[in-house]
Amino acid sequence: MTVFLPWFFGFLIIFLFTVAFLILKKRKVIFTLRSSLPKAPLTKLDLPLFKEEYASDLTVPSPVRPQPQKPEEELPGKYNIDRLVLMARDPYWLYTYWEISAAIQEEFKTNYGPFAWGQSQPVLRIYDVTGTNFEKKSLLEYTDIPISDQVDDWYIQVGQPDRSFCIEVGRKFQNGHFVTLLRSNVVSTPRASLSEQVDEEWMWIEDLYHTIRHQYGVSSPLIEEEIAGRMGIVPLGISSPGFYVSHT
Amino acid sequence: MPLGFLALVLHMHLPYVRHPENEHFLEERWFYEAVTETYLPLLQVFERLVNDNVPFRLTISLSPTLISMFTDPLLQQRYDNHLEKIIELADKEVGRTYNSPFHKTALMYQHRFRQARYLFNDVYQRQIIQGFKKYHDLGYLEIITCPATHGYLPLMMVQPETVRAQIATAVDVHRQYLGTLPPGIWLSECGYAPGIDDLLKEFKLRFFFTDTHGVLFASRRPRFGVFAPIYCPSGVAAFGREVESSKQVWSAREGYPGDFDYREFYRDIGFDLDYDYIKPYIHPDGIRINTGIKYYRITGTTNHKEPYVSEWAENKAAVHAGNFMFNRQLQAAHLNKLMERPPLIVAPYDAELFGHWWFEGPLWLEYLIRKIYFDQDTLELITPSDYLTRFPCNQVARPCASSWGNKGYHETWLNQTNDWIYRHLHFAAAQMVELANSHPEAYGLQRRALDQAGRELVLAQSSDWAFMMSTRTTVNYALSRTKSHLSNVLKLTAQIKENHIDEGWLSSLESKNNIFPRLNYSWYQSHYRPDFS
């Protein structure tokens, strides 16, 4: 044992020397590189002022961010409430999201049996409620969209601008019986074209909180005079189109 | 009377990007860059016009988040530091580019940054808002507001109370800093849905803007198309954007900003120059960023770029201003024959387009205003309030739900990249409304917690986050802002319910997310109605 110890130390010393030498050498390389940088002023034009780069190489400045130090806040997956929210995205599409609490599932099982949940199909029922309300539900037209138990939101292509919709999420049994679990708010899809309604209504606002409204359905100058008289304003010479409507 | 009216509208907004926790927060630079490149240059334009006795009328919407950043002492100090740094770099650049084709441009930047520092510190005493107020008080600007944090209102209408709170906050901030009630509002992203106008009316807001089809596709066919406003049944006026004038300025391809003589946005020395040289002026972590110093002109459609020549660019700005005016004159003269009143051309733009993106934009605006005043009498500049005073009788129709986003409706803020936020936003909003209703007279710690929950909610509602997710730019930032503000609302509301408020944590939130110190949780109460008496 004692024979090997000096050998061991000897090797160790040689090893350390080698390492130190290598590190120093590397440093030296770096030093020489630095010192070989041109000392001439940068303004000298024989040096390119800019290297030719291309805009596409640079792209939009969205640099890599340093990693956030704190773990990001995560939001709850569920809030344990019952809700079915409907939003109109554009003239043709609706978006809905929902959450069905365990309480509703339990109630369903109580009413329809312990296996009823598994034996029924989750369905979105879309009602066109334009110009009506839910009191005459049985008369309303609807479309069913079968969904799965794994989803909790859906884009619905209704394809109908300027209509009002309400939806229900429910379970459909094989015999076609539908049980409503939740009903949404009512939304209207926006128009996608010029209105067909070409009759005009005009409003005169002198002061927002002193408004007088008048309808120009009837083509009679007398009405105009009457209105003008009531308002104490002579319409002639005032370039408000309302006073010309019935002549055109 | 002129043959037509032109309403130029500049919408000024940036999301609230104040990060006391980190001196070098990348997103805070959005604010600094916009101040240097857009807001201060626009104030200089107004100053020159006023000095030369050129009368003009412009509409500017100042978002409450932007006003809050303008008036925040920490951001003011940091902006000053930012200016010092960029001036130091500009000074170096003047030396480095000596005898090169870039030297003149380097001198231009040096001058501009020094001017910015002078304006910011000496002229406005760091209160940029005072600059806008000045030209508002002098009668040149009609300043309107926009929802508190630029909330996208159509998708918030599930809880109308939160839409009302956005507006109440906006009106309060406007009144605090401009001394008057805002006469009208810029709806974030021109996002409108029926019912929003009823809430605007509660706050005596007389008008808002929609995209072209918002007015064109109204419930009754508008007699004058978008060339006159319509009244919603509530009596609030809707002004529709005119397409052609927008495209000429907006479009990067067909529009003026893409002209080859204008400055190239994507060649910034923050990316172009040697790392060791530029290191002190980019992010301390070595992330290359825009410095604002850009030496090239657009040059052409290829990647080859030539040095910027400011005279050429200035000349083009004048030519383009003339062209814009000429086209509007033709339009006005033509429409005038078809209408019984002079047509109104509404031309709204994001203000940050001018100066930041389109470097010569403020100059173009200045030339345009001068030309309109000196060179012709077909067109007259007008603001919505002026117009409604002159033409108080307008057609009644319900505008069409719409936005100026991609495809014209709500898809930009509601698609597969961001739809998940709404279940959280709506839940948080419902919690807020419920708590506001159940605490009619909160005081002390509870009151502070309720107010802060309101602040966190409006911050989470910024349309900017959904937009960034949609356009896939700075997504991580948008995600982190959405999540952190929402979880703050959830935690606060839970603590209020349990009557166990963590005061230390609440205080830290109050100082970190310090926006709208006057926000009052009672604005979320279902029966809340403003009282301006």
HADDOCK unambig.tbl for C-alpha pairs under 7 A between the chains (distance, minus, plus):
assign (segid A and resid 42 and name CA) (segid B and resid 96 and name CA) 5.99 0.50 0.50
assign (segid A and resid 43 and name CA) (segid B and resid 96 and name CA) 4.87 0.50 0.50
assign (segid A and resid 43 and name CA) (segid B and resid 97 and name CA) 5.86 0.50 0.50
assign (segid A and resid 43 and name CA) (segid B and resid 98 and name CA) 5.92 0.50 0.50
assign (segid A and resid 50 and name CA) (segid B and resid 272 and name CA) 6.77 0.50 0.50
assign (segid A and resid 50 and name CA) (segid B and resid 273 and name CA) 6.53 0.50 0.50
assign (segid A and resid 54 and name CA) (segid B and resid 303 and name CA) 5.27 0.50 0.50
assign (segid A and resid 54 and name CA) (segid B and resid 304 and name CA) 6.98 0.50 0.50
assign (segid A and resid 55 and name CA) (segid B and resid 266 and name CA) 6.00 0.50 0.50
assign (segid A and resid 55 and name CA) (segid B and resid 267 and name CA) 6.47 0.50 0.50
assign (segid A and resid 55 and name CA) (segid B and resid 303 and name CA) 5.81 0.50 0.50
assign (segid A and resid 59 and name CA) (segid B and resid 266 and name CA) 6.93 0.50 0.50
assign (segid A and resid 61 and name CA) (segid B and resid 289 and name CA) 6.30 0.50 0.50
assign (segid A and resid 62 and name CA) (segid B and resid 474 and name CA) 6.79 0.50 0.50
assign (segid A and resid 63 and name CA) (segid B and resid 287 and name CA) 6.23 0.50 0.50
assign (segid A and resid 63 and name CA) (segid B and resid 288 and name CA) 6.86 0.50 0.50
assign (segid A and resid 72 and name CA) (segid B and resid 480 and name CA) 6.73 0.50 0.50
assign (segid A and resid 73 and name CA) (segid B and resid 483 and name CA) 6.03 0.50 0.50
assign (segid A and resid 73 and name CA) (segid B and resid 484 and name CA) 5.85 0.50 0.50
assign (segid A and resid 73 and name CA) (segid B and resid 487 and name CA) 6.90 0.50 0.50
assign (segid A and resid 74 and name CA) (segid B and resid 483 and name CA) 6.64 0.50 0.50
assign (segid A and resid 75 and name CA) (segid B and resid 483 and name CA) 6.62 0.50 0.50
assign (segid A and resid 75 and name CA) (segid B and resid 487 and name CA) 6.44 0.50 0.50
assign (segid A and resid 89 and name CA) (segid B and resid 409 and name CA) 6.73 0.50 0.50
assign (segid A and resid 89 and name CA) (segid B and resid 410 and name CA) 5.17 0.50 0.50
assign (segid A and resid 89 and name CA) (segid B and resid 411 and name CA) 5.82 0.50 0.50
assign (segid A and resid 89 and name CA) (segid B and resid 414 and name CA) 6.79 0.50 0.50
assign (segid A and resid 90 and name CA) (segid B and resid 409 and name CA) 5.30 0.50 0.50
assign (segid A and resid 90 and name CA) (segid B and resid 410 and name CA) 6.20 0.50 0.50
assign (segid A and resid 90 and name CA) (segid B and resid 411 and name CA) 6.97 0.50 0.50
assign (segid A and resid 190 and name CA) (segid B and resid 400 and name CA) 5.90 0.50 0.50
assign (segid A and resid 190 and name CA) (segid B and resid 401 and name CA) 5.25 0.50 0.50
assign (segid A and resid 191 and name CA) (segid B and resid 217 and name CA) 6.21 0.50 0.50
assign (segid A and resid 191 and name CA) (segid B and resid 400 and name CA) 6.12 0.50 0.50
assign (segid A and resid 192 and name CA) (segid B and resid 217 and name CA) 6.85 0.50 0.50
assign (segid A and resid 193 and name CA) (segid B and resid 217 and name CA) 5.55 0.50 0.50
assign (segid A and resid 194 and name CA) (segid B and resid 216 and name CA) 6.37 0.50 0.50
assign (segid A and resid 194 and name CA) (segid B and resid 217 and name CA) 4.61 0.50 0.50
assign (segid A and resid 194 and name CA) (segid B and resid 221 and name CA) 6.20 0.50 0.50
assign (segid A and resid 195 and name CA) (segid B and resid 217 and name CA) 5.91 0.50 0.50
assign (segid A and resid 195 and name CA) (segid B and resid 218 and name CA) 6.51 0.50 0.50
assign (segid A and resid 195 and name CA) (segid B and resid 219 and name CA) 5.86 0.50 0.50
assign (segid A and resid 195 and name CA) (segid B and resid 220 and name CA) 5.54 0.50 0.50
assign (segid A and resid 195 and name CA) (segid B and resid 221 and name CA) 5.04 0.50 0.50
assign (segid A and resid 196 and name CA) (segid B and resid 221 and name CA) 6.80 0.50 0.50
assign (segid A and resid 197 and name CA) (segid B and resid 220 and name CA) 4.93 0.50 0.50
assign (segid A and resid 197 and name CA) (segid B and resid 221 and name CA) 5.94 0.50 0.50
assign (segid A and resid 198 and name CA) (segid B and resid 220 and name CA) 5.89 0.50 0.50
assign (segid A and resid 198 and name CA) (segid B and resid 221 and name CA) 5.25 0.50 0.50
assign (segid A and resid 200 and name CA) (segid B and resid 395 and name CA) 6.80 0.50 0.50
assign (segid A and resid 201 and name CA) (segid B and resid 395 and name CA) 5.67 0.50 0.50
assign (segid A and resid 201 and name CA) (segid B and resid 396 and name CA) 5.31 0.50 0.50
assign (segid A and resid 202 and name CA) (segid B and resid 393 and name CA) 6.63 0.50 0.50
assign (segid A and resid 202 and name CA) (segid B and resid 394 and name CA) 5.43 0.50 0.50
assign (segid A and resid 202 and name CA) (segid B and resid 395 and name CA) 4.14 0.50 0.50
assign (segid A and resid 202 and name CA) (segid B and resid 396 and name CA) 5.18 0.50 0.50
assign (segid A and resid 203 and name CA) (segid B and resid 393 and name CA) 5.37 0.50 0.50
assign (segid A and resid 203 and name CA) (segid B and resid 394 and name CA) 5.43 0.50 0.50
assign (segid A and resid 203 and name CA) (segid B and resid 395 and name CA) 6.03 0.50 0.50
assign (segid A and resid 203 and name CA) (segid B and resid 396 and name CA) 6.10 0.50 0.50
assign (segid A and resid 204 and name CA) (segid B and resid 392 and name CA) 5.53 0.50 0.50
assign (segid A and resid 204 and name CA) (segid B and resid 393 and name CA) 4.01 0.50 0.50
assign (segid A and resid 204 and name CA) (segid B and resid 394 and name CA) 6.46 0.50 0.50
assign (segid A and resid 205 and name CA) (segid B and resid 392 and name CA) 5.10 0.50 0.50
assign (segid A and resid 205 and name CA) (segid B and resid 393 and name CA) 6.10 0.50 0.50
assign (segid A and resid 206 and name CA) (segid B and resid 392 and name CA) 5.94 0.50 0.50
assign (segid A and resid 208 and name CA) (segid B and resid 235 and name CA) 6.83 0.50 0.50
assign (segid A and resid 239 and name CA) (segid B and resid 340 and name CA) 6.87 0.50 0.50
assign (segid A and resid 239 and name CA) (segid B and resid 341 and name CA) 5.60 0.50 0.50
assign (segid A and resid 240 and name CA) (segid B and resid 341 and name CA) 6.99 0.50 0.50
assign (segid A and resid 240 and name CA) (segid B and resid 391 and name CA) 5.83 0.50 0.50
assign (segid A and resid 240 and name CA) (segid B and resid 393 and name CA) 5.62 0.50 0.50
assign (segid A and resid 241 and name CA) (segid B and resid 340 and name CA) 6.02 0.50 0.50
assign (segid A and resid 241 and name CA) (segid B and resid 341 and name CA) 6.83 0.50 0.50
assign (segid A and resid 242 and name CA) (segid B and resid 393 and name CA) 6.40 0.50 0.50
assign (segid A and resid 242 and name CA) (segid B and resid 394 and name CA) 6.84 0.50 0.50
